[in-house]
Amino acid sequence: AMIRVQYFARYREVLGLDGESLAWHAELHSLAPLREQLVARGGVWAVLAEPNLMCARNQELCSLGEPLEDGDEVAFFPTVTGG
């Protein structure tokens, strides 16, 4: 069971990573515990704890409460600011 996680814009720069494949398990029932797992890595991963973080599941914008299932693709990106 795997999910694909992608990081965009400033997150990609801060993390030095554009994406990774992670093991999926039942505890990752939504995007919220996935984000908590990533933030728990410490250091630069704290960037994902930002309150205005945006996320998508299978190319559709969603909330952190969005259900997560085996085979999903998740994207995290910062809120687009400015004009």
The 8 nearest C-alpha neighbors of each residue, nearest first, counted from 0:
[[1, 23, 69, 22, 70, 24, 2, 21],
 [2, 0, 22, 23, 21, 70, 69, 20],
 [1, 3, 70, 71, 21, 20, 23, 72],
 [4, 2, 20, 72, 19, 73, 21, 71],
 [3, 5, 73, 18, 19, 74, 72, 20],
 [4, 6, 18, 74, 17, 73, 75, 19],
 [7, 5, 11, 17, 75, 18, 10, 74],
 [6, 8, 11, 76, 10, 75, 9, 5],
 [7, 9, 11, 10, 76, 12, 77, 6],
 [8, 10, 12, 11, 13, 7, 77, 76],
 [11, 9, 13, 12, 8, 7, 6, 14],
 [10, 12, 7, 6, 17, 14, 16, 9],
 [11, 13, 9, 15, 10, 14, 8, 16],
 [14, 12, 10, 15, 11, 9, 43, 46],
 [15, 13, 16, 11, 12, 10, 43, 44],
 [16, 14, 12, 11, 13, 17, 10, 6],
 [17, 15, 14, 11, 18, 6, 12, 19],
 [18, 16, 6, 11, 5, 7, 15, 19],
 [17, 19, 5, 4, 16, 6, 20, 3],
 [20, 18, 4, 3, 21, 5, 17, 16],
 [19, 21, 3, 2, 4, 1, 22, 18],
 [22, 20, 2, 1, 23, 3, 19, 4],
 [21, 23, 1, 0, 2, 24, 20, 69],
 [24, 22, 1, 0, 2, 69, 21, 27],
 [23, 25, 26, 27, 22, 0, 69, 28],
 [24, 26, 27, 28, 23, 68, 67, 69],
 [27, 25, 28, 24, 32, 23, 29, 33],
 [28, 26, 25, 29, 32, 33, 24, 67],
 [27, 29, 67, 26, 25, 66, 68, 30],
 [30, 28, 66, 67, 65, 31, 27, 64],
 [29, 31, 63, 33, 32, 65, 64, 34],
 [30, 32, 63, 34, 33, 29, 64, 35],
 [33, 31, 35, 34, 27, 30, 36, 29],
 [34, 32, 30, 36, 31, 35, 27, 37],
 [33, 35, 37, 31, 32, 36, 38, 30],
 [36, 34, 32, 38, 33, 37, 39, 31],
 [35, 37, 33, 39, 34, 38, 32, 40],
 [36, 38, 34, 39, 35, 40, 33, 44],
 [37, 39, 44, 35, 45, 40, 36, 41],
 [40, 38, 41, 36, 37, 35, 44, 45],
 [41, 39, 38, 37, 44, 42, 36, 45],
 [42, 40, 39, 44, 38, 45, 43, 37],
 [41, 43, 44, 45, 40, 38, 46, 39],
 [42, 44, 45, 46, 14, 41, 13, 40],
 [43, 45, 38, 46, 42, 41, 47, 40],
 [44, 46, 38, 47, 43, 48, 42, 41],
 [47, 45, 44, 48, 49, 43, 10, 38],
 [46, 48, 45, 49, 44, 38, 52, 34],
 [47, 49, 45, 46, 50, 38, 52, 34],
 [50, 48, 47, 52, 51, 46, 45, 77],
 [49, 51, 52, 48, 47, 53, 77, 46],
 [52, 50, 49, 78, 53, 77, 48, 47],
 [53, 51, 77, 49, 50, 78, 76, 54],
 [54, 52, 76, 77, 75, 78, 51, 55],
 [55, 53, 75, 74, 61, 60, 76, 62],
 [54, 56, 60, 59, 74, 61, 73, 58],
 [55, 57, 73, 59, 58, 72, 60, 61],
 [56, 58, 72, 59, 71, 73, 55, 74],
 [59, 57, 56, 55, 60, 72, 74, 73],
 [58, 60, 55, 56, 57, 61, 54, 73],
 [61, 59, 55, 54, 56, 58, 62, 53],
 [60, 62, 55, 54, 65, 59, 56, 63],
 [61, 63, 64, 65, 54, 60, 53, 55],
 [62, 64, 30, 31, 65, 29, 61, 54],
 [63, 65, 62, 29, 30, 31, 66, 61],
 [64, 66, 29, 63, 62, 30, 61, 67],
 [67, 65, 29, 28, 64, 68, 30, 63],
 [66, 68, 29, 28, 30, 65, 27, 71],
 [69, 67, 71, 70, 66, 28, 23, 2],
 [68, 70, 0, 71, 1, 23, 2, 67],
 [69, 71, 2, 1, 68, 72, 0, 3],
 [72, 70, 2, 69, 68, 57, 73, 3],
 [71, 73, 3, 57, 56, 2, 4, 70],
 [74, 72, 56, 4, 55, 3, 5, 57],
 [73, 75, 5, 55, 54, 4, 6, 56],
 [76, 74, 54, 6, 53, 5, 7, 55],
 [75, 77, 7, 53, 6, 54, 52, 10],
 [78, 76, 52, 53, 79, 9, 10, 51],
 [79, 77, 53, 52, 80, 51, 76, 54],
 [78, 80, 77, 81, 76, 82, 53, 8],
 [81, 79, 78, 82, 77, 51, 76, 52],
 [82, 80, 79, 78, 77, 8, 9, 51],
 [81, 80, 79, 78, 77, 8, 9, 76]]
